[in-house]
Amino acid sequence: MFDLGWTELMVVGVVALIVVGPKDLPKLFRTLGRFTGKMRGMAREFSRAMDDAANESGVKDMAKDFKDAANPKKMGIDRLEDAASSFEKWQPGSNTSKLSKERAEAARKIHEVSAKHAQERLDKEAAAKAAEAAAPAAESPTPAPSEPPTTDKA
């Protein structure tokens, strides 16, 4: 509470010796000791009464719950235990497995339909390329060369 070192205490003792005198100094220290003892006792009693009132009202339990909730280590362990317990409670024939079978069947149907559409698109593209290749050949015959190629002799 008070931050007094040895030097400050020595100065206070010397001042008390000078002001009070050597004859009454032991009586002053005894009275001061009793006074501080009574003050500490009153503070201890007050603190105990407040702790008892907090225990009766449940504040201590709430404070413990808040501390546990704010503790990251405890929170991580709780989440791990929750995950482990939910895994232990899993039943193979539950709704989850039924849903996964339904989803697998739906995925298979989607894959079949998309593969069918992709094949149809590829067939249309191949037919279009074949039609383009046949159309220029039918329109014009191959022209005969008009002049033979020349070579430069330099």
C-alpha positions in Angstrom: 0.0 0.0 0.0 2.6 2.5 1.1 5.9 2.1 -0.6 8.3 2.7 2.2 11.9 1.5 2.1 14.3 1.0 4.9 15.7 4.5 4.6 12.2 6.1 4.9 11.4 4.0 7.9 14.7 5.0 9.5 13.9 8.7 8.9 10.4 8.3 10.4 11.9 6.5 13.5 14.4 9.3 14.0 11.8 12.0 13.7 9.5 10.1 16.1 12.4 9.7 18.6 13.0 13.5 18.4 9.3 14.5 18.6 8.0 12.0 21.1 11.1 11.4 23.1 12.9 8.2 24.1 10.6 7.7 27.2 7.3 7.5 25.4 8.5 6.0 22.1 7.9 2.3 23.1 4.4 3.1 24.2 3.7 4.9 20.8 5.0 1.9 18.8 2.9 -0.4 20.9 -0.3 1.7 20.4 0.5 2.0 16.7 1.0 -1.8 16.4 -2.4 -2.4 18.1 -4.1 0.1 15.8 -2.7 -1.5 12.7 -3.6 -4.9 14.0 -7.2 -3.8 14.6 -7.4 -2.2 11.1 -6.1 -5.4 9.5 -8.6 -7.5 11.4 -11.5 -5.2 10.3 -10.3 -5.4 6.7 -10.0 -9.2 6.9 -13.5 -9.4 8.4 -15.0 -7.1 5.8 -13.3 -9.2 3.0 -14.7 -12.4 4.5 -18.2 -10.9 4.7 -18.1 -9.9 1.1 -16.8 -13.3 0.0 -19.7 -15.0 1.9 -22.2 -12.7 0.3 -20.8 -13.4 -3.1 -21.0 -17.2 -2.4 -24.6 -16.9 -1.3 -25.7 -14.9 -4.4 -23.9 -17.2 -6.8 -21.5 -14.6 -8.1 -18.5 -16.8 -7.5 -20.0 -19.6 -9.7 -20.7 -17.1 -12.5 -17.2 -15.7 -12.2 -15.8 -19.3 -12.5 -18.1 -19.9 -15.6 -16.8 -16.7 -17.2 -13.2 -17.6 -16.5 -13.8 -21.1 -18.0 -15.5 -19.6 -21.1 -12.7 -17.2 -21.6 -10.0 -19.8 -21.2 -8.8 -20.7 -24.7 -7.3 -24.0 -23.7 -10.5 -25.1 -22.0 -12.5 -24.0 -25.0 -10.4 -26.0 -27.4 -10.7 -29.2 -25.3 -14.4 -28.8 -24.9 -14.8 -28.5 -28.7 -12.6 -31.5 -29.2 -14.7 -33.5 -26.7 -17.9 -32.4 -28.4 -16.6 -33.5 -31.8 -15.5 -36.8 -30.4 -18.8 -37.5 -28.7 -20.7 -36.7 -31.8 -18.5 -39.1 -33.8 -19.1 -41.8 -31.1 -22.9 -41.3 -31.3 -22.9 -41.7 -35.1 -25.0 -44.6 -36.3 -24.2 -46.2 -39.7 -27.9 -46.7 -40.6 -28.9 -43.2 -39.7 -30.5 -40.5 -41.9 -27.0 -39.3 -42.8 -26.2 -42.5 -44.6 -29.6 -42.4 -46.4 -29.0 -38.9 -47.5 -25.5 -39.8 -48.7 -26.9 -42.6 -50.9 -29.5 -40.2 -52.3 -26.9 -37.6 -53.0 -24.7 -40.2 -54.7 -27.6 -41.3 -56.9 -28.3 -37.7 -57.8 -24.7 -37.1 -58.6 -24.6 -40.2 -60.8 -27.7 -38.9 -62.8 -26.1 -35.5 -63.2 -22.9 -37.0 -64.5 -24.9 -39.2 -67.0 -26.9 -36.2 -68.3 -23.8 -34.0 -68.6 -21.9 -36.8 -70.4 -24.8 -37.2 -72.8 -25.0 -33.5 -73.6 -21.2 -33.3 -74.0 -21.3 -36.2 -76.5 -24.1 -34.6 -78.4 -22.2 -31.3 -78.6 -19.1 -33.1 -79.9 -21.2 -35.0 -82.5 -22.7 -31.6 -83.7 -19.2 -30.1 -83.9 -17.8 -33.1 -85.9 -20.8 -32.9 -88.3 -20.3 -29.2 -88.7 -16.6 -29.7 -89.5 -17.4 -32.5 -92.0 -20.0 -30.2 -93.7 -17.5 -27.3 -93.9 -14.9 -29.7 -95.4 -17.3 -31.1 -98.0 -18.8 -27.7 -99.0 -15.6 -26.0 -100.4 -14.7 -29.1 -102.3 -18.1 -29.3 -104.0 -18.3 -25.6 -104.9 -15.1 -25.3 -106.9 -12.9 -27.8 -108.7 -9.2 -27.7 -108.1 -7.7 -25.0 -110.5 -5.0 -26.0 -112.9 -1.8 -24.2 -112.6 -1.5 -21.5 -115.2 2.3 -21.1 -115.2 5.0 -23.4 -114.0 7.0 -22.0 -111.0 10.1 -20.1 -112.0 13.4 -20.2 -110.4 15.7 -17.3 -110.3 19.2 -17.8 -111.5 21.3 -15.0 -110.3 
